[in-house]
Structures are given as C-alpha cells and as structure tokens.
Amino acid sequence: MLENGSLRNCCDPGGRGHFGSAEREAAAGGAPRPAWVVTALSSVLIFTTVVDILGNLLVIVSVFKNRKLRNSGNAFVVSLALADLVVAFNCNCAQFFCRLLEV
C-alpha cells in the first residue's frame, strides 16, 4: 500500500513499480518501443519462465516418484522448488503482461 492507502499497478510509471529512470522517461514521453525490443524482451521472459517452471516441476516430480529421494534434505529442496514456482508464476507472468500491455 502507498501512503494514501491506495494500491497502484506494478507497472505504473508514476508509482513505485519496477521502472528504471530511462523507462520512466520513455513512458512519460510516449515513445513506443521498437518491435525488435518487444520481441526480444518477450522471448527472454517466456524462455526463462518456461525453463523455471519445467525445471522445478521436474525436481518435484522426481522426488515424489523416486522413493530413494524422499529424505529430509530433499524435502527442503522440494519446498524451495515450490517457492520458486510461486515466484515464477507471479513475478514473471505479471512482469510479462505489464511490459506487453504497457499498462
């Protein structure tokens, strides 16, 4: 929450979002991004999200399928993989849609 009690979008250029100073100036000036920049950013975000999700799912499934992997150390690894899945779904997807839609 902000000081006035309202919630703002994470991509709001005037808010406390994840914009840098150059991105704030570009958003304020209304300068559109070139198509190759949008394509490159989208490709990188999609690739890292897919690799993150598949890798963490592979860890979780392998620990639950293989009985020899079920120990206390791997329980911690599974909990880390679950936490990383939450971050992958929330942060990467939200960042992708914010960048894509330029909200």
Helices and strands as residue ranges (DSSP letters): H 21-29, H 35-65, G 67-69, H 72-87, I 88-92, H 93-101
